[in-house]
Amino acid sequence: MSKKAHLKLVLMLLILSIKLREKFMPRGIPSLTENQKSEIIKRVTDKGERVPDLAREYNVVPKIIYNLLRNKANQHQAVIELVKLKRENEALVKIIGSLVAESRLGKKKK
């Protein structure tokens, strides 16, 4: 068998194996609805249920649930940071306002 024919055969076998894998082994992980995500987060945080048990129940890998929990924690941190920044911004606006008022009063006196 020539090298070219051999490469052609290998390529055909590779394509066939990919098509068979796609047909019999679905790709991807089943997605969770927003309600399911909320329920899972509540069950882990409030009721203390184990992640592997919930993963089996919802037919997902545990990593999906751990990612949900991590993202929820990150969102919480982002909200805390936003509130802190808003407070700082309000304080700075007050300071700037009082400085502007003082400078205007100083100009009027002269």
TORLUM-397970 format. One record per residue: y, z, x of N, C-alpha, C in turn; residue number from 1. Coordinates in pm, 1 decimal, always signed. Each point is the difference from the previous one (the first is absolute). Example, Ala and Ser with C-alpha at 12.3 -4.5 7.8 and 13.67 -1.06 7.14 Angstrom:
2
n_north=-569.0 n_up=+780.0 n_east=+1319.0 ca_north=+119.0 ca_up=+0.0 ca_east=-89.0 c_north=+120.0 c_up=+0.0 c_east=+90.0 i=1
n_north=+105.0 n_up=-72.0 n_east=-35.0 ca_north=+119.0 ca_up=+6.0 ca_east=+82.0 c_north=+109.0 c_up=+73.0 c_east=-77.0 i=2
This chain:
110
n_north=-116.8 n_up=+0.0 n_east=+85.5 ca_north=+116.8 ca_up=+0.0 ca_east=-85.5 c_north=+123.7 c_up=+0.0 c_east=+90.6 i=1
n_north=+92.5 n_up=-86.5 n_east=-33.1 ca_north=+120.9 ca_up=-9.5 ca_east=+81.4 c_north=+90.3 c_up=+120.8 c_east=-25.5 i=2
n_north=+90.2 n_up=+21.6 n_east=+92.4 ca_north=+91.9 ca_up=+113.0 ca_east=-11.4 c_north=+86.8 c_up=-12.9 c_east=-124.8 i=3
n_north=+41.8 n_up=-123.3 n_east=-29.4 ca_north=+84.1 ca_up=-24.8 ca_east=-116.5 c_north=-76.7 c_up=+29.8 c_east=-128.8 i=4
n_north=-124.9 n_up=-42.9 n_east=-7.8 ca_north=-82.4 ca_up=+24.4 ca_east=-118.5 c_north=-26.4 c_up=+149.8 c_east=-15.4 i=5
n_north=-21.6 n_up=+66.8 n_east=+111.7 ca_north=-24.1 ca_up=+144.0 ca_east=-2.6 c_north=+123.1 c_up=+74.1 c_east=-53.7 i=6
n_north=+118.7 n_up=-36.2 n_east=+47.9 ca_north=+123.5 ca_up=+62.7 ca_east=-47.8 c_north=+22.2 c_up=-25.4 c_east=-148.6 i=7
n_north=-34.0 n_up=-121.8 n_east=-43.1 ca_north=+14.3 ca_up=-34.7 ca_east=-141.3 c_north=-91.6 c_up=+88.0 c_east=-85.2 i=8
n_north=-122.6 n_up=+18.7 n_east=+45.4 ca_north=-97.0 ca_up=+81.9 ca_east=-71.9 c_north=+46.2 c_up=+146.3 c_east=-5.7 i=9
n_north=+48.7 n_up=+51.9 n_east=+111.4 ca_north=+49.2 ca_up=+137.8 ca_east=+3.5 c_north=+118.0 c_up=+17.0 c_east=-95.4 i=10
n_north=+89.9 n_up=-95.7 n_east=-1.0 ca_north=+115.3 ca_up=+5.2 ca_east=-88.8 c_north=-43.1 c_up=-2.4 c_east=-146.2 i=11
n_north=-95.6 n_up=-85.3 n_east=-33.4 ca_north=-49.7 ca_up=-7.1 ca_east=-138.3 c_north=-64.6 c_up=+132.2 c_east=-40.6 i=12
n_north=-78.3 n_up=+60.3 n_east=+90.3 ca_north=-63.3 ca_up=+128.0 ca_east=-30.4 c_north=+104.2 c_up=+110.5 c_east=-18.9 i=13
n_north=+103.3 n_up=-3.2 n_east=+80.0 ca_north=+107.9 ca_up=+98.1 ca_east=-11.7 c_north=+70.9 c_up=-12.8 c_east=-134.4 i=14
n_north=+31.5 n_up=-121.9 n_east=-38.4 ca_north=+65.5 ca_up=-24.2 ca_east=-129.5 c_north=-89.9 c_up=+45.0 c_east=-114.2 i=15
n_north=-129.2 n_up=-30.7 n_east=+9.4 ca_north=-94.9 ca_up=+39.7 ca_east=-103.6 c_north=-8.2 c_up=+152.3 c_east=-10.7 i=16
n_north=-4.6 n_up=+68.1 n_east=+113.6 ca_north=-9.1 ca_up=+146.7 ca_east=-4.4 c_north=+126.1 c_up=+61.2 c_east=-60.8 i=17
n_north=+115.5 n_up=-58.2 n_east=+28.9 ca_north=+125.3 ca_up=+50.0 ca_east=-58.2 c_north=-0.5 c_up=-18.4 c_east=-150.8 i=18
n_north=-43.7 n_up=-117.1 n_east=-45.8 ca_north=-4.3 ca_up=-25.5 ca_east=-144.6 c_north=-97.3 c_up=+94.0 c_east=-69.6 i=19
n_north=-115.4 n_up=+24.5 n_east=+61.6 ca_north=-97.7 ca_up=+91.2 ca_east=-59.7 c_north=+54.6 c_up=+142.9 c_east=-4.3 i=20
n_north=+66.9 n_up=+41.1 n_east=+105.1 ca_north=+56.2 ca_up=+134.5 ca_east=+4.8 c_north=+104.7 c_up=+16.7 c_east=-110.1 i=21
n_north=+84.7 n_up=-100.8 n_east=-19.0 ca_north=+102.8 ca_up=+7.7 ca_east=-104.5 c_north=-62.4 c_up=+7.6 c_east=-138.5 i=22
n_north=-112.3 n_up=-70.1 n_east=-17.3 ca_north=-63.1 ca_up=-3.9 ca_east=-131.0 c_north=-71.0 c_up=+131.1 c_east=-32.7 i=23
n_north=-70.2 n_up=+56.8 n_east=+96.6 ca_north=-83.6 ca_up=+116.3 ca_east=-27.9 c_north=+60.0 c_up=+132.9 c_east=+45.3 i=24
n_north=+102.5 n_up=-4.2 n_east=+81.0 ca_north=+63.5 ca_up=+123.2 ca_east=+46.2 c_north=+148.5 c_up=-7.6 c_east=-32.0 i=25
n_north=+39.3 n_up=+47.5 n_east=-116.2 ca_north=+141.3 ca_up=-9.9 ca_east=-36.8 c_north=+87.8 c_up=+71.8 c_east=+101.2 i=26
n_north=+110.9 n_up=-61.7 n_east=+29.3 ca_north=+93.0 ca_up=+56.5 ca_east=+97.0 c_north=+99.4 c_up=+90.2 c_east=-69.4 i=27
n_north=+57.1 n_up=+85.9 n_east=+78.3 ca_north=+104.1 ca_up=+86.4 ca_east=-52.6 c_north=-55.6 c_up=+126.7 c_east=-60.9 i=28
n_north=+89.8 n_up=+87.8 n_east=-28.9 ca_north=-34.4 ca_up=+129.0 ca_east=-56.6 c_north=+54.4 c_up=+2.4 c_east=-141.6 i=29
n_north=-79.0 n_up=+49.1 n_east=-94.3 ca_north=+51.2 ca_up=+4.6 ca_east=-136.7 c_north=+132.3 c_up=+75.5 c_east=-4.2 i=30
n_north=+95.1 n_up=-56.9 n_east=-69.3 ca_north=+131.3 ca_up=+64.2 ca_east=-4.1 c_north=+1.4 c_up=+107.5 c_east=-107.9 i=31
n_north=+86.5 n_up=+95.2 n_east=+20.2 ca_north=+16.1 ca_up=+108.5 ca_east=-95.9 c_north=+127.1 c_up=-23.3 c_east=-79.7 i=32
n_north=-4.4 n_up=+34.0 n_east=-127.1 ca_north=+120.6 ca_up=-9.8 ca_east=-81.7 c_north=+92.9 c_up=+115.9 c_east=+36.8 i=33
n_north=+124.4 n_up=-9.3 n_east=-43.0 ca_north=+95.5 ca_up=+107.7 ca_east=+27.6 c_north=-45.6 c_up=+130.9 c_east=-64.3 i=34
n_north=-58.3 n_up=-9.4 n_east=-120.8 ca_north=-49.7 ca_up=+120.7 ca_east=-67.1 c_north=-112.8 c_up=+64.3 c_east=+79.6 i=35
n_north=-91.0 n_up=-83.5 n_east=+51.4 ca_north=-109.7 ca_up=+52.7 ca_east=+80.2 c_north=+52.5 c_up=+66.1 c_east=+126.9 i=36
n_north=+98.7 n_up=-63.0 n_east=+63.1 ca_north=+58.0 ca_up=+57.4 ca_east=+121.8 c_north=+60.8 c_up=+136.8 c_east=-29.2 i=37
n_north=+76.3 n_up=+9.2 n_east=-109.2 ca_north=+62.2 ca_up=+127.9 ca_east=-37.3 c_north=-106.1 c_up=+105.6 c_east=-27.9 i=38
n_north=-103.8 n_up=-41.2 n_east=-72.4 ca_north=-106.6 ca_up=+93.6 ca_east=-34.9 c_north=-71.9 c_up=+50.1 c_east=+125.2 i=39
n_north=-27.4 n_up=-89.7 n_east=+92.5 ca_north=-68.2 ca_up=+38.4 ca_east=+123.8 c_north=+85.3 c_up=+98.7 c_east=+78.7 i=40
n_north=+128.8 n_up=-29.6 n_east=+13.0 ca_north=+89.2 ca_up=+88.7 ca_east=+75.4 c_north=+3.8 c_up=+138.4 c_east=-64.1 i=41
n_north=+9.2 n_up=+5.0 n_east=-133.5 ca_north=+1.7 ca_up=+129.0 ca_east=-69.7 c_north=-130.5 c_up=+75.9 c_east=+21.2 i=42
n_north=-111.2 n_up=-71.5 n_east=-9.4 ca_north=-129.8 ca_up=+66.5 ca_east=+12.5 c_north=-21.4 c_up=+56.2 c_east=+140.1 i=43
n_north=+53.3 n_up=-68.4 n_east=+100.2 ca_north=-15.0 ca_up=+51.0 ca_east=+136.6 c_north=+95.7 c_up=+116.3 c_east=+23.6 i=44
n_north=+126.9 n_up=-18.6 n_east=-37.8 ca_north=+100.9 ca_up=+101.9 ca_east=+31.8 c_north=-6.9 c_up=+121.0 c_east=-92.9 i=45
n_north=-19.9 n_up=-21.0 n_east=-129.2 ca_north=+1.2 ca_up=+111.3 ca_east=-95.2 c_north=-136.1 c_up=+68.2 c_east=-13.8 i=46
n_north=-103.6 n_up=-81.1 n_east=-13.5 ca_north=-132.7 ca_up=+56.1 ca_east=-26.0 c_north=-82.9 c_up=+18.8 c_east=+126.9 i=47
n_north=+45.5 n_up=-58.8 n_east=+110.4 ca_north=-72.0 ca_up=+17.1 ca_east=+126.7 c_north=-130.9 c_up=-76.7 c_east=+8.4 i=48
n_north=-12.2 n_up=-106.5 n_east=-77.4 ca_north=-123.3 ca_up=-79.0 ca_east=+5.6 c_north=-9.6 c_up=-72.8 c_east=+133.6 i=49
n_north=-121.7 n_up=-25.5 n_east=+43.2 ca_north=-23.8 ca_up=-61.7 ca_east=+129.8 c_north=+23.2 c_up=-151.0 c_east=-6.1 i=50
n_north=+61.5 n_up=-51.1 n_east=+105.9 ca_north=+30.6 ca_up=-143.2 ca_east=+8.2 c_north=-126.7 c_up=-85.2 c_east=-3.8 i=51
n_north=-105.2 n_up=+32.7 n_east=+76.5 ca_north=-120.5 ca_up=-84.4 ca_east=-5.5 c_north=-60.8 c_up=-9.3 c_east=-140.4 i=52
n_north=+5.3 n_up=+111.4 n_east=-74.9 ca_north=-53.6 ca_up=-2.1 ca_east=-136.6 c_north=+81.5 c_up=-92.9 c_east=-89.7 i=53
n_north=+132.2 n_up=+9.0 n_east=+11.3 ca_north=+86.6 ca_up=-86.6 ca_east=-80.8 c_north=-15.2 c_up=-146.1 c_east=+41.5 i=54
n_north=-17.1 n_up=-24.1 n_east=+129.0 ca_north=-17.9 ca_up=-137.2 ca_east=+48.1 c_north=-125.3 c_up=-60.7 c_east=-62.0 i=55
n_north=-106.6 n_up=+78.5 n_east=-5.1 ca_north=-123.6 ca_up=-48.8 ca_east=-61.7 c_north=+21.9 c_up=-27.2 c_east=-148.6 i=56
n_north=+68.8 n_up=+90.9 n_east=-66.4 ca_north=+24.3 ca_up=-13.7 ca_east=-143.9 c_north=+81.0 c_up=-125.2 c_east=-32.5 i=57
n_north=+101.2 n_up=-29.4 n_east=+82.4 ca_north=+88.2 ca_up=-114.0 ca_east=-26.1 c_north=-43.2 c_up=-126.2 c_east=+74.8 i=58
n_north=-113.4 n_up=+9.1 n_east=+69.9 ca_north=-56.7 ca_up=-115.4 ca_east=+70.2 c_north=+96.1 c_up=-58.0 c_east=+104.7 i=59
n_north=+59.5 n_up=+89.0 n_east=+79.2 ca_north=+86.0 ca_up=-41.3 ca_east=+110.4 c_north=-41.7 c_up=+78.9 c_east=+123.6 i=60
n_north=+44.3 n_up=-45.3 n_east=+114.5 ca_north=-28.8 ca_up=+74.7 ca_east=+122.6 c_north=+97.4 c_up=+118.3 c_east=+8.6 i=61
n_north=-42.1 n_up=+109.9 n_east=+61.2 ca_north=+87.6 ca_up=+117.6 ca_east=+8.9 c_north=+134.7 c_up=-28.9 c_east=+65.1 i=62
n_north=+3.3 n_up=-95.0 n_east=+91.5 ca_north=+124.9 ca_up=-32.0 ca_east=+69.4 c_north=+110.2 c_up=-39.1 c_east=-98.8 i=63
n_north=-37.6 n_up=-68.7 n_east=-107.4 ca_north=+97.3 ca_up=-39.8 ca_east=-102.9 c_north=+68.1 c_up=+124.9 c_east=-57.3 i=64
n_north=-79.2 n_up=+101.0 n_east=-30.3 ca_north=+55.8 ca_up=+121.8 ca_east=-59.5 c_north=+83.6 c_up=+76.1 c_east=+102.3 i=65
n_north=-48.4 n_up=+6.4 n_east=+124.1 ca_north=+79.1 ca_up=+67.0 ca_east=+103.8 c_north=+134.4 c_up=-70.7 c_east=+18.6 i=66
n_north=-0.6 n_up=-133.0 n_east=-6.5 ca_north=+126.1 ca_up=-75.4 ca_east=+10.7 c_north=+92.3 c_up=+31.2 c_east=-117.7 i=67
n_north=-56.7 n_up=+10.7 n_east=-119.8 ca_north=+80.4 ca_up=+36.5 ca_east=-118.0 c_north=+68.2 c_up=+134.9 c_east=+21.9 i=68
n_north=-77.6 n_up=+95.7 n_east=+48.0 ca_north=+54.3 ca_up=+134.1 ca_east=+22.6 c_north=+107.5 c_up=-1.6 c_east=+108.2 i=69
n_north=-24.3 n_up=-75.3 n_east=+107.0 ca_north=+98.6 ca_up=-7.8 ca_east=+107.9 c_north=+128.6 c_up=-65.6 c_east=-49.4 i=70
n_north=-13.6 n_up=-109.3 n_east=-76.3 ca_north=+118.4 ca_up=-69.1 ca_east=-52.3 c_north=+78.9 c_up=+90.4 c_east=-94.1 i=71
n_north=-70.2 n_up=+77.4 n_east=-80.2 ca_north=+66.8 ca_up=+93.2 ca_east=-92.3 c_north=+77.6 c_up=+104.5 c_east=+79.2 i=72
n_north=-60.3 n_up=+50.9 n_east=+107.7 ca_north=+68.1 ca_up=+98.7 ca_east=+84.3 c_north=+122.2 c_up=-62.5 c_east=+66.6 i=73
n_north=-14.2 n_up=-124.4 n_east=+45.7 ca_north=+113.2 ca_up=-68.9 ca_east=+63.4 c_north=+113.0 c_up=-22.7 c_east=-99.2 i=74
n_north=-34.0 n_up=-33.1 n_east=-124.9 ca_north=+102.3 ca_up=-19.2 ca_east=-103.0 c_north=+73.8 c_up=+131.1 c_east=-24.8 i=75
n_north=-75.1 n_up=+109.3 n_east=-2.7 ca_north=+60.3 ca_up=+131.4 ca_east=-21.7 c_north=+97.1 c_up=+31.5 c_east=+113.6 i=76
n_north=-40.9 n_up=-26.5 n_east=+123.1 ca_north=+87.2 ca_up=+23.3 ca_east=+115.1 c_north=+124.9 c_up=-87.6 c_east=-8.8 i=77
n_north=-16.4 n_up=-124.2 n_east=-44.7 ca_north=+114.1 ca_up=-91.2 ca_east=-11.3 c_north=+99.8 c_up=+51.5 c_east=-103.7 i=78
n_north=-49.1 n_up=+53.9 n_east=-110.7 ca_north=+88.0 ca_up=+54.6 ca_east=-103.6 c_north=+76.1 c_up=+120.6 c_east=+54.7 i=79
n_north=-70.2 n_up=+86.3 n_east=+72.1 ca_north=+65.7 ca_up=+117.0 ca_east=+59.7 c_north=+109.3 c_up=-44.6 c_east=+96.4 i=80
n_north=-31.4 n_up=-98.8 n_east=+82.6 ca_north=+97.8 ca_up=-51.1 ca_east=+96.6 c_north=+120.2 c_up=-61.7 c_east=-71.8 i=81
n_north=-25.1 n_up=-73.0 n_east=-108.6 ca_north=+108.5 ca_up=-62.0 ca_east=-76.3 c_north=+93.2 c_up=+105.6 c_east=-59.1 i=82
n_north=-56.4 n_up=+105.3 n_east=-56.6 ca_north=+81.1 ca_up=+108.3 ca_east=-56.7 c_north=+84.4 c_up=+64.6 c_east=+109.5 i=83
n_north=-61.1 n_up=+23.1 n_east=+114.9 ca_north=+72.6 ca_up=+59.8 ca_east=+112.8 c_north=+116.5 c_up=-89.1 c_east=+43.0 i=84
n_north=-25.6 n_up=-129.7 n_east=+10.4 ca_north=+105.1 ca_up=-93.2 ca_east=+40.6 c_north=+112.2 c_up=-7.3 c_east=-103.0 i=85
n_north=-35.0 n_up=+6.8 n_east=-128.5 ca_north=+103.1 ca_up=-1.3 ca_east=-104.5 c_north=+89.2 c_up=+123.3 c_east=+10.7 i=86
n_north=-61.4 n_up=+116.2 n_east=+25.1 ca_north=+79.6 ca_up=+122.3 ca_east=+16.0 c_north=+93.8 c_up=-11.5 c_east=+119.2 i=87
n_north=-53.8 n_up=-49.2 n_east=+111.6 ca_north=+83.0 ca_up=-17.2 ca_east=+119.5 c_north=+114.2 c_up=-96.9 c_east=-27.2 i=88
n_north=-30.3 n_up=-107.4 n_east=-72.0 ca_north=+101.4 ca_up=-100.1 ca_east=-32.9 c_north=+110.5 c_up=+61.4 c_east=-85.6 i=89
n_north=-39.0 n_up=+78.1 n_east=-100.8 ca_north=+99.4 ca_up=+65.5 ca_east=-85.6 c_north=+88.8 c_up=+93.9 c_east=+81.2 i=90
n_north=-61.1 n_up=+75.6 n_east=+91.5 ca_north=+77.3 ca_up=+92.3 ca_east=+83.9 c_north=+97.8 c_up=-77.4 c_east=+87.8 i=91
n_north=-45.4 n_up=-111.4 n_east=+56.5 ca_north=+87.8 ca_up=-80.7 ca_east=+85.1 c_north=+114.3 c_up=-61.7 c_east=-79.9 i=92
n_north=-28.9 n_up=-44.7 n_east=-122.1 ca_north=+105.3 ca_up=-56.7 ca_east=-85.1 c_north=+105.6 c_up=+106.2 c_east=-29.9 i=93
n_north=-42.4 n_up=+124.0 n_east=-27.1 ca_north=+96.0 ca_up=+108.7 ca_east=-24.9 c_north=+84.6 c_up=+26.8 c_east=+123.5 i=94
n_north=-64.8 n_up=+3.3 n_east=+115.6 ca_north=+73.5 ca_up=+25.4 ca_east=+124.7 c_north=+101.5 c_up=-110.8 c_east=+24.9 i=95
n_north=-43.3 n_up=-124.4 n_east=-15.9 ca_north=+90.9 ca_up=-113.6 ca_east=+21.2 c_north=+114.9 c_up=+5.7 c_east=-99.6 i=96
n_north=-32.1 n_up=+32.1 n_east=-125.5 ca_north=+104.3 ca_up=+10.9 ca_east=-102.2 c_north=+103.1 c_up=+105.4 c_east=+35.8 i=97
n_north=-47.1 n_up=+115.6 n_east=+45.5 ca_north=+95.8 ca_up=+105.6 ca_east=+35.4 c_north=+80.4 c_up=-38.6 c_east=+123.5 i=98
n_north=-60.9 n_up=-68.3 n_east=+96.8 ca_north=+74.1 ca_up=-44.9 ca_east=+118.5 c_north=+105.4 c_up=-103.7 c_east=-36.2 i=99
n_north=-34.5 n_up=-91.4 n_east=-89.7 ca_north=+96.5 ca_up=-101.3 ca_east=-44.3 c_north=+115.2 c_up=+67.9 c_east=-72.8 i=100
n_north=-32.6 n_up=+96.3 n_east=-86.0 ca_north=+104.7 ca_up=+72.0 ca_east=-73.5 c_north=+91.2 c_up=+75.0 c_east=+96.1 i=101
n_north=-57.2 n_up=+64.9 n_east=+100.0 ca_north=+80.3 ca_up=+72.6 ca_east=+99.4 c_north=+90.5 c_up=-94.7 c_east=+77.7 i=102
n_north=-54.7 n_up=-115.7 n_east=+37.5 ca_north=+82.2 ca_up=-93.8 ca_east=+77.8 c_north=+113.9 c_up=-55.0 c_east=-85.4 i=103
n_north=-22.3 n_up=-21.2 n_east=-129.6 ca_north=+107.1 ca_up=-47.7 ca_east=-88.4 c_north=+107.9 c_up=+106.7 c_east=-16.6 i=104
n_north=-43.5 n_up=+125.1 n_east=-13.3 ca_north=+97.0 ca_up=+109.4 ca_east=-11.8 c_north=+81.3 c_up=+12.9 c_east=+128.0 i=105
n_north=-65.2 n_up=-17.4 n_east=+113.4 ca_north=+69.2 ca_up=+8.3 ca_east=+128.0 c_north=+103.7 c_up=-109.6 c_east=+14.2 i=106
n_north=-29.7 n_up=-120.3 n_east=-47.5 ca_north=+94.7 ca_up=-111.8 ca_east=+8.3 c_north=+118.2 c_up=+22.5 c_east=-93.7 i=107
n_north=-25.0 n_up=+59.0 n_east=-118.7 ca_north=+107.8 ca_up=+22.7 ca_east=-96.3 c_north=+98.1 c_up=+104.9 c_east=+51.2 i=108
n_north=-48.3 n_up=+100.1 n_east=+73.6 ca_north=+86.8 ca_up=+107.0 ca_east=+51.2 c_north=+93.5 c_up=-51.1 c_east=+107.8 i=109
n_north=-40.1 n_up=-100.6 n_east=+73.3 ca_north=+83.0 ca_up=-50.8 ca_east=+110.2 c_north=+109.6 c_up=-81.3 c_east=-52.3 i=110
